[in-house]
Amino acid sequence: MIRIGVDFGGTKIEAAALDAGGGERARLRRPNPGSYEGAIGVVAELVIGVRQQSGAPHGPVGVGVPGSVSPTTGLMRGANSVWLNGRDFNADLTRALGVPVRLANDANCLILSEVTDGAAAGVKGSAFGAILGTGCGGGIAVDGKLLEGANGVAGEWGHTPLPWPVEQDKAPRCWCGRKGCLETFVSGTALAADHARVTGRRMKADEVIAAARTGDRWAAEALDRYIERLGRAFAVVVDLIDPSVIVLGGGMSNVAELYEDLPGAIAPHVFSDVWSARIVKAAHGDSSGVRGAARLWPLEPATATA
């Protein structure tokens, strides 16, 4: 059996076809047009393309999305691509594709991918996946299965407040309308914004990191603040679910300093005399989202060992 997944990102939309063993048979990517009808058209085009390339049958599709689906109304909510909010994206995609569609939060897709055959494969107990990119989000798996919660918001970490704030943590306004969300402190965008607030210089996150590595004092201090804030943010996750592994995805997952310095930034804030957990980069990189989306539909029993 071949399963189709779609990763619906803010700047790009990607589709992939996976075989029963997780092998990639096809993958296509297009820019996100930034409009509702246009994006539905791109998803349909990509799904048709990967079906043709992989020889996949006309079956269901899994889609990883920013935000989540309300269990009450069935409408999208909490997406930073705000034009998705309030729309029946599942029904509209189902109509456009002509097959059943299952939606899940993009961070949920990340952790599902990684507990299946990635950096958290075989983990007993809980695992936490964090996307640290343009925004930030979280997903939880327990014994290899997604934990979505009674209202479908389990792991919505990016829109909780920064814990144990200090004077330098001036709470910025978040796109969601609240102030001080983690997304405004621990996303890659937040690192760049924090550096700009202090220095008056506008640089991208990767430029700030490169400058820090060359000895730029202001960039180094911005990176230090970022890691310290991220440590506090993860400490709350530890206090709630005590994961055996924390998997990082998104652009900031490529920053080596995080893996070196985060354990020391987390430990002082954990409500315990002892703490340890692996902090690892997503094994499938930016393909984890689309791989997890494909796995939102289980294999049919007759083909599970194919």
Helices and strands as residue ranges (DSSP letters): E 3-8, E 12-18, E 24-31, H 36-54, E 61-65, E 68-69, E 76-77, G 82-84, H 89-97, E 101-105, H 106-117, E 126-132, E 136-142, E 145-146, G 157-159, H 183-186, H 188-199, H 205-213, H 217-241, E 245-249, G 251-254, H 256-266, G 267-269, E 278-281, G 285-287, H 288-294, G 301-303
